[in-house]
Amino acid sequence: MVEHDHYWHLPVEASFDLSQEPGDLTVGQISDDLAEARGFLIENSAGPAWHALSHAIGLLRLVEEAARP
């Protein structure tokens, strides 16, 4: 069971524009990221790379959170 299911997600376009403070926060969902990752594995296809990577980011942040003291 995952302790945190929802997280703040900053769209990639806003991540690299340092000329202004980001205002486009959305919500990501770990359970959705896991379901998508499972689907990629079952179908042996990640579809567009950007889509697979957007789900991997949420999962990697969860791993980062779990590894922190």
Stockholm file with secondary structure:
# STOCKHOLM 1.0

chainA/1-69         MVEHDHYWHLPVEASFDLSQEPGDLTVGQISDDLAEARGFLIENSAGPAWHALSHAIGLLRLVEEAARP
#=GR chainA/1-69 SS CCSCCEEEECCHHHHTCTTSCCCCCEEEEHHHHHHHHHHHHHHTCCCSHHHHHHHHHHHHHHHHHHHCC
#=GC SS_cons        CCSCCEEEECCHHHHTCTTSCCCCCEEEEHHHHHHHHHHHHHHTCCCSHHHHHHHHHHHHHHHHHHHCC
//
